[in-house]
Every structure is written in C-alpha cells, then in structure tokens.
C-alpha cells in the first residue's frame, strides 16, 4: 500500500520538520507588538514570505495575509507533486479555504459592513482558481450578489436558503460546513483504496460526530431552536453516534439533560471541564487527532490530510497570538487559546 505514497510522504515529513515548536510559541507569546512577532517569524520557515515586509510598519491583517502565503506554497507544492488520486483529496483543502473565505465575508455582512473588504481579497491567494465569481460580489450589495457569485459552486443552495432570511450567521456557517463534510465523507467511500477506508473514516467520522455534538450544544444553549430545525443543521453522517443517540440529545427537554446524554458518549472530553467552552475543546480535539494520525499512519491519504490540518491549526495559532498581542492580552490567556504540545 505504501509504495505509491513514499515520495509524497518524504516531502510531508520534510515540511512538518519546519513547523513551529513549543519553544517557538513560548517566545512568540512574550512579544509586545505585531512588529516583534514579525521579526521573530523572519527567523523561521516563514522568512521567504516576509522578506519585503517592514516590521516597523506592519498591520495585523497584512501580516496574517503574508503568513497565509506559506500555506498556499505548501499546498501548491504538494498538489504539483501528487498523483491523480492524491489530488482528489487535496482539492478538499481548496474547498475548505473557500468556506473560510465565505464565512469571513458573511461575518462582515451580518455585522452590517462591506461584503468584500480589502482584508478578504482573494486575488493573491489560493482562491484565485476558485469558481466563485468574485467580480460579482458587490462591495455594499445585498446577500444576493454573493449567492449569484457562487452559482457554479457546491455552496449555492445553502447560500440561497440563507438569503431567504431564514438563517443567521451561525446557521449559515453550519450549513457551509455541512456541505464540506458531506462531500468529504462521500469521497472516502467512493475513491479511497479499500485498505484505507476504515482509517480515514475513523479520522473524519470522529470529527463529524464531535462537530454535530458541538452544533447541538450551541443550538440549545444560544438559540433555543426547535428540534426540527436543529436536525437540518446536522451533518447526516453517523460514525460512532447512532441516530437514536442524536435524537436523545436534540430532543432533550433542557440543556443540562442534553449535556448528560453527551457525556455518555466517547466524546465526553468535549465536556470534561466544569467550566467548559465546547468550541475550544473541539479545536483541541481536532489538533490532537490530526497529530496522532500524522504520526501513526505514514504513507497513507490520512497522513496527507492530517499534515495540512496541522498547518491550518498553526496559522490559526499565529492569528490568535497576533490578535492577542495587538490588544495587549496577557500571554497566559493567549496560551489557553492556542493548540500546542
């Protein structure tokens, strides 16, 4: 099984060797300004993407855009290097970038800001090959311009539903993730070699189960949605959770009863702390799972997926640190919000 992966696996291991270490993060947390962060990152693998940056005059959003180019570079190199079957999996990371982009501009829209801000400009990034018609998105237009821009994409129907006025920002984010994970699940069932399906299903199925739990929790805690509406937001994939398990949580008479049902599952770690934040626990779980899969399953499609997940998490960590330093948040608090170790 591993022969077809030997070359790309070697490349993955080389890339991973350049990822930030715990010691790097500790040093970043001690920085006092965005400029100081930039100076430090110029001594890491991010250096080629910061060569022309003046650290004494760098804005937070500009630095984040430069760092994103590292992900684009790694993705592009892997895509060029990959065989046809591996390219099919890599396309899902391209799709995930599209959903992240759509969430950003939808957040601006629901905050009554411009649909397409300069910080969301996709022209210089990985999305320049997207089927989203960015020219059709009017700066100060209504949501219909975004819907029309996505006519040739898998997100079109979900965005149409949002534009009808039935969905808030949190709801549309859930629907976009639903589109992504449904397609990813179908991919593993249809295209993966038989000997790899179980492993990849374990990885993605665990993420889907946990995501469904977090959505049920949020729907009950923050939105008090009717049972029927909660079901429409869930990913229709059942890995370790049965339909009847989901039904007991969705139809629980109170949030407390719902949480008790969730604690009976193998995903009880999402609710381990007395004062828990399920979104953060989910992010930590996702990080731990990606790290485990990358380490234990070399020369598989799972290794490819896990490595790119780890790069995305690293960039999210950097965004969190940059944002925290920008607003003078203490290193201890920032440390609790990032995934390392």
PEKAHU-V20633 format. One record per backbone hydrogen bond with DSSP energy under -0.5 kcal/mol. CO is the residue of the C=O (numbers start at 1). NH is the residue of the N-H. Records with the same first field share a line. If there is no record, write none. Layout:
CO: NH + NH
//
This chain:
2: 5 + 6
3: 6
5: 9
6: 10
7: 11
8: 12
9: 13
10: 14
11: 15
12: 16
13: 17
15: 18
16: 19
21: 25
22: 26
23: 27
24: 28
25: 29
26: 30
27: 30
28: 31
33: 37
34: 38
35: 39
36: 40
37: 41
38: 42
40: 43
41: 44
44: 47
46: 49
47: 50
50: 53
53: 55
54: 57
55: 58
59: 63
60: 64
61: 65
62: 66
63: 67
64: 68
65: 69
66: 69
67: 70 + 71
68: 72
69: 73
70: 74
71: 75
72: 76
73: 77
74: 78
75: 79
76: 80
77: 81
78: 82
83: 87
84: 88
85: 89
86: 90
87: 91
89: 92 + 93
90: 93 + 94
91: 95
92: 96
93: 97
94: 98
95: 99
96: 100
97: 101
98: 102
99: 103
100: 104
101: 105
102: 106
103: 107
104: 108
105: 109
106: 110
107: 111
108: 113
109: 112
115: 117
117: 120
118: 121
122: 125
125: 128
126: 129
127: 130
132: 134
133: 136
134: 137
136: 138
138: 141
139: 115 + 116
142: 145 + 146
143: 146 + 147
144: 148
145: 149
146: 150
147: 150
148: 151
149: 133
150: 153
153: 156
155: 159
156: 160
157: 161
158: 162
159: 163
160: 164
161: 166
162: 165 + 167
168: 172
169: 173
170: 174
171: 175
172: 176
173: 177
174: 178
175: 179
176: 180
177: 181
178: 182
179: 183
180: 184
181: 185
182: 186
183: 187
184: 188
185: 189
186: 190
187: 191 + 192
188: 192
193: 196 + 197
194: 197 + 198
196: 200
197: 201
198: 202
199: 203
200: 204
201: 205
202: 206
203: 207
204: 208
205: 209
206: 210
207: 211
208: 212
209: 213
210: 214
211: 215
212: 216
213: 217
214: 218
215: 219
216: 220
217: 221
218: 222 + 223
219: 223 + 224 + 225
226: 229 + 230
227: 231
228: 232
229: 233
230: 233 + 234
231: 234
235: 237
237: 239
242: 246
243: 247
244: 248
245: 249
246: 250
247: 251
249: 252
254: 258
255: 259
256: 260
257: 261
258: 262
259: 263
261: 264
262: 265
265: 268
267: 270
268: 271
269: 272
273: 276
274: 276
277: 280 + 281
278: 282
279: 283
280: 284
281: 285
282: 286
283: 287
284: 288
285: 289
286: 290
287: 291
288: 292
289: 293
290: 294
291: 295
292: 296
293: 297
300: 304
301: 305
302: 306
303: 307
304: 308
305: 309
306: 310
307: 311
308: 312
309: 313
310: 314
311: 315
312: 316
313: 317
314: 318
315: 319
316: 320
317: 321
318: 322
319: 323
320: 324
321: 325
322: 326
323: 327
324: 329
325: 328
330: 334
331: 335
332: 336
333: 337
334: 337 + 338
335: 338
338: 340
//
